Each structure stands twice: as C-alpha cells, then as structure tokens.
Amino acid sequence: MADEYGPKWDRCLADTVVKTVTGLGVGVMLSVLFFKRRTWPVSFGSGLGLGMGYANCQHDFRSPFLIHGRTVKDQ
C-alpha cells in the first residue's frame, strides 16, 4: 500500500507547489501592472493555485485504477 501512495503523494505535493507558486507569480504581476500594488490579486492567485492542486490530489487519490503512461500504437 505504501508503494501506491508514495508516488501519488510526491506527484500531489509537487503539483500543488507548482500551481501555488505559479498563481502567486501571476498575482504579483497583475498586482504590479494593473491593480496599483494591491494585495488581493496575490492572495487570489495563490488560492486558485492551491485549490487547483488540492482538486488534482483528490482526483488522483479517488481513482486508484488509473494507470499513468502513454499509449503504444501498433505499426
């Protein structure tokens, strides 16, 4: 069981961190460029990234029979 959950947790945490940092970066750029350096775009972007990562983690843990790989075509 640990062999199944270990890679899922790794993917989940990496995906959540990437999405949160990307949302933070986009929020900072929008805050500086368009919203007169207000803080709400930064927190909104971070929250969106965190929520998207959480949703992806839920989907990954609730579908235990999903095989990650690529399709091999017959030639």
MOPAC internal coordinates of N, CA, C and O (Angstrom, degrees):
PM7 1SCF
backbone

  N    0.0000 0     0.00 0     0.00 0    0    0    0
  C    1.4411 1     0.00 0     0.00 0    1    0    0
  C    1.5276 1   110.42 1     0.00 0    2    1    0
  O    1.2310 1   120.11 1   143.98 1    3    2    1
  N    1.3090 1   117.39 1   -36.02 1    3    2    1
  C    1.4625 1   120.07 1   178.57 1    5    3    2
  C    1.5251 1   111.01 1   -67.70 1    6    5    3
  O    1.2310 1   120.73 1   151.09 1    7    6    5
  N    1.3341 1   116.20 1   -28.91 1    7    6    5
  C    1.4658 1   119.82 1   177.96 1    9    7    6
  C    1.5193 1   111.87 1   -67.09 1   10    9    7
  O    1.2310 1   120.11 1   152.37 1   11   10    9
  N    1.3314 1   117.39 1   -27.63 1   11   10    9
  C    1.4566 1   120.98 1   178.30 1   13   11   10
  C    1.5361 1   111.78 1   -82.35 1   14   13   11
  O    1.2310 1   120.53 1   138.43 1   15   14   13
  N    1.3212 1   116.60 1   -41.57 1   15   14   13
  C    1.4605 1   120.19 1  -173.60 1   17   15   14
  C    1.5212 1   113.87 1   -81.80 1   18   17   15
  O    1.2310 1   119.69 1   155.82 1   19   18   17
  N    1.3215 1   118.19 1   -24.18 1   19   18   17
  C    1.4573 1   120.66 1   179.97 1   21   19   18
  C    1.5236 1   113.03 1   -61.06 1   22   21   19
  O    1.2310 1   119.77 1   125.25 1   23   22   21
  N    1.3345 1   118.05 1   -54.75 1   23   22   21
  C    1.4732 1   118.86 1   178.02 1   25   23   22
  C    1.5247 1   113.42 1   -64.41 1   26   25   23
  O    1.2310 1   120.42 1   147.72 1   27   26   25
  N    1.3384 1   116.81 1   -32.28 1   27   26   25
  C    1.4656 1   119.04 1   177.99 1   29   27   26
  C    1.5265 1   110.77 1   -66.07 1   30   29   27
  O    1.2310 1   120.26 1   137.47 1   31   30   29
  N    1.3281 1   117.11 1   -42.53 1   31   30   29
  C    1.4655 1   120.05 1   178.11 1   33   31   30
  C    1.5204 1   110.95 1   -64.99 1   34   33   31
  O    1.2310 1   120.54 1   140.24 1   35   34   33
  N    1.3336 1   116.56 1   -39.76 1   35   34   33
  C    1.4693 1   119.30 1   178.43 1   37   35   34
  C    1.5189 1   111.48 1   -61.82 1   38   37   35
  O    1.2310 1   120.55 1   132.39 1   39   38   37
  N    1.3413 1   116.56 1   -47.61 1   39   38   37
  C    1.4668 1   120.95 1   177.80 1   41   39   38
  C    1.5104 1   111.06 1   -62.02 1   42   41   39
  O    1.2310 1   120.89 1   139.19 1   43   42   41
  N    1.3228 1   115.91 1   -40.81 1   43   42   41
  C    1.4563 1   121.17 1  -177.44 1   45   43   42
  C    1.5279 1   111.37 1   -64.30 1   46   45   43
  O    1.2310 1   120.32 1   131.34 1   47   46   45
  N    1.3175 1   116.99 1   -48.66 1   47   46   45
  C    1.4523 1   120.19 1  -179.12 1   49   47   46
  C    1.5265 1   112.04 1   -67.14 1   50   49   47
  O    1.2310 1   120.49 1   139.23 1   51   50   49
  N    1.3254 1   116.67 1   -40.77 1   51   50   49
  C    1.4668 1   119.54 1   179.01 1   53   51   50
  C    1.5263 1   110.86 1   -64.38 1   54   53   51
  O    1.2310 1   120.55 1   136.74 1   55   54   53
  N    1.3296 1   116.55 1   -43.26 1   55   54   53
  C    1.4619 1   120.67 1   179.99 1   57   55   54
  C    1.5273 1   111.03 1   -64.85 1   58   57   55
  O    1.2310 1   120.38 1   138.53 1   59   58   57
  N    1.3259 1   116.88 1   -41.47 1   59   58   57
  C    1.4627 1   120.48 1   179.68 1   61   59   58
  C    1.5217 1   111.50 1   -65.86 1   62   61   59
  O    1.2310 1   120.19 1   138.58 1   63   62   61
  N    1.3181 1   117.24 1   -41.42 1   63   62   61
  C    1.4655 1   120.24 1   179.08 1   65   63   62
  C    1.5285 1   110.63 1   -64.90 1   66   65   63
  O    1.2310 1   120.55 1   136.09 1   67   66   65
  N    1.3248 1   116.56 1   -43.91 1   67   66   65
  C    1.4705 1   119.62 1  -179.87 1   69   67   66
  C    1.5214 1   111.09 1   -63.08 1   70   69   67
  O    1.2310 1   120.05 1   134.97 1   71   70   69
  N    1.3124 1   117.51 1   -45.03 1   71   70   69
  C    1.4637 1   120.27 1  -179.28 1   73   71   70
  C    1.5327 1   112.05 1   -67.32 1   74   73   71
  O    1.2310 1   119.98 1   142.11 1   75   74   73
  N    1.3350 1   117.65 1   -37.89 1   75   74   73
  C    1.4581 1   120.84 1   179.26 1   77   75   74
  C    1.5240 1   111.22 1   -67.47 1   78   77   75
  O    1.2310 1   120.33 1   135.82 1   79   78   77
  N    1.3238 1   116.97 1   -44.18 1   79   78   77
  C    1.4658 1   120.40 1   179.62 1   81   79   78
  C    1.5215 1   111.11 1   -67.37 1   82   81   79
  O    1.2310 1   120.13 1   142.26 1   83   82   81
  N    1.3224 1   117.36 1   -37.74 1   83   82   81
  C    1.4646 1   120.28 1   176.62 1   85   83   82
  C    1.5300 1   110.65 1   -64.86 1   86   85   83
  O    1.2310 1   120.24 1   136.19 1   87   86   85
  N    1.3308 1   117.14 1   -43.81 1   87   86   85
  C    1.4617 1   120.36 1   176.61 1   89   87   86
  C    1.5154 1   111.91 1   -62.74 1   90   89   87
  O    1.2310 1   120.51 1   142.26 1   91   90   89
  N    1.3193 1   116.64 1   -37.74 1   91   90   89
  C    1.4620 1   120.98 1   176.52 1   93   91   90
  C    1.5229 1   110.71 1   -63.38 1   94   93   91
  O    1.2310 1   120.42 1   135.53 1   95   94   93
  N    1.3297 1   116.80 1   -44.47 1   95   94   93
  C    1.4667 1   120.45 1   179.46 1   97   95   94
  C    1.5153 1   112.70 1   -64.15 1   98   97   95
  O    1.2310 1   120.77 1   136.73 1   99   98   97
  N    1.3107 1   116.14 1   -43.27 1   99   98   97
  C    1.4664 1   119.46 1   178.17 1  101   99   98
  C    1.5286 1   110.09 1   -65.05 1  102  101   99
  O    1.2310 1   120.27 1   140.44 1  103  102  101
  N    1.3255 1   117.09 1   -39.56 1  103  102  101
  C    1.4608 1   120.71 1   177.68 1  105  103  102
  C    1.5170 1   112.14 1   -63.11 1  106  105  103
  O    1.2310 1   120.24 1   139.42 1  107  106  105
  N    1.3258 1   117.15 1   -40.58 1  107  106  105
  C    1.4633 1   120.50 1   178.09 1  109  107  106
  C    1.5270 1   110.47 1   -64.88 1  110  109  107
  O    1.2310 1   120.60 1   135.65 1  111  110  109
  N    1.3250 1   116.45 1   -44.35 1  111  110  109
  C    1.4738 1   119.68 1   179.51 1  113  111  110
  C    1.5229 1   111.11 1   -62.66 1  114  113  111
  O    1.2310 1   119.91 1   135.47 1  115  114  113
  N    1.3140 1   117.79 1   -44.53 1  115  114  113
  C    1.4611 1   120.12 1   178.94 1  117  115  114
  C    1.5217 1   111.24 1   -66.06 1  118  117  115
  O    1.2310 1   120.61 1   142.99 1  119  118  117
  N    1.3169 1   116.43 1   -37.01 1  119  118  117
  C    1.4547 1   119.98 1   179.14 1  121  119  118
  C    1.5261 1   111.24 1   -64.13 1  122  121  119
  O    1.2310 1   120.64 1   136.59 1  123  122  121
  N    1.3112 1   116.38 1   -43.41 1  123  122  121
  C    1.4686 1   120.24 1  -178.53 1  125  123  122
  C    1.5217 1   111.23 1   -72.01 1  126  125  123
  O    1.2310 1   120.24 1   137.66 1  127  126  125
  N    1.3295 1   117.14 1   -42.34 1  127  126  125
  C    1.4641 1   120.47 1  -173.06 1  129  127  126
  C    1.5314 1   114.19 1   -80.88 1  130  129  127
  O    1.2310 1   120.11 1   140.03 1  131  130  129
  N    1.3240 1   117.39 1   -39.97 1  131  130  129
  C    1.4557 1   119.14 1  -169.38 1  133  131  130
  C    1.5315 1   115.77 1  -118.35 1  134  133  131
  O    1.2310 1   119.40 1   152.66 1  135  134  133
  N    1.3108 1   118.75 1   -27.34 1  135  134  133
  C    1.4577 1   120.23 1  -169.20 1  137  135  134
  C    1.5218 1   114.37 1  -113.11 1  138  137  135
  O    1.2310 1   119.76 1  -153.53 1  139  138  137
  N    1.2909 1   118.06 1    26.47 1  139  138  137
  C    1.4652 1   124.02 1   172.96 1  141  139  138
  C    1.5297 1   112.81 1    53.54 1  142  141  139
  O    1.2310 1   121.11 1  -135.47 1  143  142  141
  N    1.3196 1   115.49 1    44.53 1  143  142  141
  C    1.4690 1   123.69 1   175.40 1  145  143  142
  C    1.5264 1   113.80 1    57.99 1  146  145  143
  O    1.2310 1   120.67 1  -139.29 1  147  146  145
  N    1.2875 1   116.33 1    40.71 1  147  146  145
  C    1.4659 1   120.38 1   174.28 1  149  147  146
  C    1.5272 1   109.00 1   -84.72 1  150  149  147
  O    1.2310 1   120.43 1   -18.38 1  151  150  149
  N    1.3155 1   116.79 1   161.62 1  151  150  149
  C    1.4639 1   119.90 1  -174.84 1  153  151  150
  C    1.5257 1   114.09 1   -93.35 1  154  153  151
  O    1.2310 1   119.71 1   163.75 1  155  154  153
  N    1.3186 1   118.16 1   -16.25 1  155  154  153
  C    1.4564 1   118.34 1  -174.67 1  157  155  154
  C    1.5239 1   113.69 1   -66.63 1  158  157  155
  O    1.2310 1   117.79 1   146.69 1  159  158  157
  N    1.3520 1   121.81 1   -33.31 1  159  158  157
  C    1.4650 1   117.53 1   176.73 1  161  159  158
  C    1.5354 1   112.99 1   -65.10 1  162  161  159
  O    1.2310 1   120.76 1   148.93 1  163  162  161
  N    1.3222 1   116.15 1   -31.07 1  163  162  161
  C    1.4677 1   120.04 1   179.59 1  165  163  162
  C    1.5276 1   109.94 1   -68.43 1  166  165  163
  O    1.2310 1   120.23 1   131.85 1  167  166  165
  N    1.3172 1   117.17 1   -48.15 1  167  166  165
  C    1.4578 1   120.05 1  -179.94 1  169  167  166
  C    1.5282 1   111.49 1   -69.10 1  170  169  167
  O    1.2310 1   120.18 1   145.18 1  171  170  169
  N    1.3187 1   117.26 1   -34.82 1  171  170  169
  C    1.4653 1   120.74 1   177.82 1  173  171  170
  C    1.5304 1   110.54 1   -65.65 1  174  173  171
  O    1.2310 1   120.19 1   134.91 1  175  174  173
  N    1.3288 1   117.24 1   -45.09 1  175  174  173
  C    1.4669 1   120.79 1   179.16 1  177  175  174
  C    1.5204 1   111.98 1   -64.52 1  178  177  175
  O    1.2310 1   120.52 1   139.11 1  179  178  177
  N    1.3260 1   116.62 1   -40.89 1  179  178  177
  C    1.4663 1   120.16 1   177.88 1  181  179  178
  C    1.5221 1   111.03 1   -65.19 1  182  181  179
  O    1.2310 1   120.72 1   138.56 1  183  182  181
  N    1.3186 1   116.22 1   -41.44 1  183  182  181
  C    1.4581 1   120.01 1   178.50 1  185  183  182
  C    1.5142 1   112.93 1   -65.17 1  186  185  183
  O    1.2310 1   120.64 1   140.71 1  187  186  185
  N    1.3208 1   116.38 1   -39.29 1  187  186  185
  C    1.4599 1   119.22 1   176.13 1  189  187  186
  C    1.5225 1   111.13 1   -62.25 1  190  189  187
  O    1.2310 1   120.49 1   134.76 1  191  190  189
  N    1.3211 1   116.67 1   -45.24 1  191  190  189
  C    1.4649 1   120.09 1   179.25 1  193  191  190
  C    1.5106 1   112.06 1   -62.65 1  194  193  191
  O    1.2310 1   120.53 1   137.20 1  195  194  193
  N    1.3244 1   116.58 1   -42.80 1  195  194  193
  C    1.4594 1   120.84 1   179.12 1  197  195  194
  C    1.5303 1   110.54 1   -64.53 1  198  197  195
  O    1.2310 1   120.42 1   137.96 1  199  198  197
  N    1.3174 1   116.80 1   -42.04 1  199  198  197
  C    1.4665 1   120.40 1   178.80 1  201  199  198
  C    1.5181 1   112.81 1   -65.69 1  202  201  199
  O    1.2310 1   120.28 1   140.65 1  203  202  201
  N    1.3202 1   117.07 1   -39.35 1  203  202  201
  C    1.4650 1   120.08 1   177.75 1  205  203  202
  C    1.5255 1   110.93 1   -66.35 1  206  205  203
  O    1.2310 1   120.43 1   139.67 1  207  206  205
  N    1.3290 1   116.78 1   -40.33 1  207  206  205
  C    1.4611 1   119.92 1   176.82 1  209  207  206
  C    1.5197 1   111.78 1   -63.87 1  210  209  207
  O    1.2310 1   120.53 1   138.46 1  211  210  209
  N    1.3232 1   116.59 1   -41.54 1  211  210  209
  C    1.4651 1   121.38 1   178.59 1  213  211  210
  C    1.5329 1   110.93 1   -63.11 1  214  213  211
  O    1.2310 1   120.48 1   137.21 1  215  214  213
  N    1.3217 1   116.68 1   -42.79 1  215  214  213
  C    1.4652 1   120.28 1   179.61 1  217  215  214
  C    1.5298 1   110.81 1   -64.66 1  218  217  215
  O    1.2310 1   120.35 1   140.05 1  219  218  217
  N    1.3265 1   116.93 1   -39.95 1  219  218  217
  C    1.4604 1   119.48 1   177.64 1  221  219  218
  C    1.5215 1   111.50 1   -65.18 1  222  221  219
  O    1.2310 1   120.30 1   142.99 1  223  222  221
  N    1.3299 1   117.04 1   -37.01 1  223  222  221
  C    1.4609 1   121.04 1   177.83 1  225  223  222
  C    1.5298 1   110.74 1   -65.64 1  226  225  223
  O    1.2310 1   120.41 1   136.73 1  227  226  225
  N    1.3044 1   116.82 1   -43.27 1  227  226  225
  C    1.4650 1   120.10 1   177.68 1  229  227  226
  C    1.5186 1   110.59 1   -59.53 1  230  229  227
  O    1.2310 1   120.73 1   135.36 1  231  230  229
  N    1.3166 1   116.20 1   -44.64 1  231  230  229
  C    1.4642 1   119.81 1  -179.73 1  233  231  230
  C    1.5228 1   110.79 1   -64.40 1  234  233  231
  O    1.2310 1   120.16 1   140.30 1  235  234  233
  N    1.3101 1   117.29 1   -39.70 1  235  234  233
  C    1.4578 1   121.07 1  -178.69 1  237  235  234
  C    1.5245 1   111.41 1   -67.56 1  238  237  235
  O    1.2310 1   119.62 1   140.70 1  239  238  237
  N    1.3255 1   118.34 1   -39.30 1  239  238  237
  C    1.4548 1   120.64 1  -179.19 1  241  239  238
  C    1.5244 1   112.92 1   -79.14 1  242  241  239
  O    1.2310 1   119.59 1   156.60 1  243  242  241
  N    1.3132 1   118.39 1   -23.40 1  243  242  241
  C    1.4679 1   120.32 1  -179.40 1  245  243  242
  C    1.5212 1   113.19 1   -88.15 1  246  245  243
  O    1.2310 1   119.75 1   171.53 1  247  246  245
  N    1.3128 1   118.08 1    -8.47 1  247  246  245
  C    1.4715 1   120.08 1   178.43 1  249  247  246
  C    1.5275 1   108.32 1  -116.25 1  250  249  247
  O    1.2310 1   119.93 1   -97.73 1  251  250  249
  N    1.3289 1   117.74 1    82.27 1  251  250  249
  C    1.4633 1   120.05 1  -173.55 1  253  251  250
  C    1.5264 1   113.77 1   -73.17 1  254  253  251
  O    1.2310 1   119.47 1   161.87 1  255  254  253
  N    1.3083 1   118.61 1   -18.13 1  255  254  253
  C    1.4503 1   120.30 1  -175.82 1  257  255  254
  C    1.5182 1   113.03 1  -100.36 1  258  257  255
  O    1.2310 1   120.15 1  -168.60 1  259  258  257
  N    1.3197 1   117.32 1    11.40 1  259  258  257
  C    1.4528 1   121.40 1   178.06 1  261  259  258
  C    1.5182 1   108.81 1   -78.53 1  262  261  259
  O    1.2310 1   120.59 1   -53.74 1  263  262  261
  N    1.3024 1   116.47 1   126.26 1  263  262  261
  C    1.4636 1   121.37 1  -179.16 1  265  263  262
  C    1.5289 1   107.49 1  -102.43 1  266  265  263
  O    1.2310 1   121.21 1   -55.97 1  267  266  265
  N    1.3318 1   115.29 1   124.03 1  267  266  265
  C    1.4566 1   120.27 1   178.61 1  269  267  266
  C    1.5241 1   107.79 1   -89.67 1  270  269  267
  O    1.2310 1   120.95 1   -59.03 1  271  270  269
  N    1.2821 1   115.79 1   120.97 1  271  270  269
  C    1.4592 1   120.35 1   179.82 1  273  271  270
  C    1.5072 1   109.58 1   178.86 1  274  273  271
  O    1.2310 1   121.04 1    11.56 1  275  274  273
  N    1.3001 1   115.62 1  -168.44 1  275  274  273
  C    1.4639 1   118.75 1   178.80 1  277  275  274
  C    1.5211 1   109.45 1  -121.98 1  278  277  275
  O    1.2310 1   121.31 1   -19.46 1  279  278  277
  N    1.2916 1   115.09 1   160.54 1  279  278  277
  C    1.4533 1   121.51 1  -178.09 1  281  279  278
  C    1.5179 1   109.90 1   -84.91 1  282  281  279
  O    1.2310 1   120.94 1   -45.38 1  283  282  281
  N    1.3040 1   115.80 1   134.62 1  283  282  281
  C    1.4573 1   120.79 1   177.54 1  285  283  282
  C    1.5211 1   107.35 1   -98.45 1  286  285  283
  O    1.2310 1   121.27 1   -54.95 1  287  286  285
  N    1.3381 1   115.18 1   125.05 1  287  286  285
  C    1.4650 1   119.44 1  -179.36 1  289  287  286
  C    1.5261 1   110.60 1   -91.92 1  290  289  287
  O    1.2310 1   121.72 1   -37.60 1  291  290  289
  N    1.3075 1   114.32 1   142.40 1  291  290  289
  C    1.4696 1   119.40 1   174.63 1  293  291  290
  C    1.5048 1   110.11 1   -77.40 1  294  293  291
  O    1.2310 1   120.91 1   -38.84 1  295  294  293
  N    1.3076 1   115.86 1   141.16 1  295  294  293
  C    1.4678 1   118.89 1   179.74 1  297  295  294
  C    1.4955 1   111.47 1  -114.01 1  298  297  295
  O    1.2310 1   120.10 1   180.00 1  299  298  297

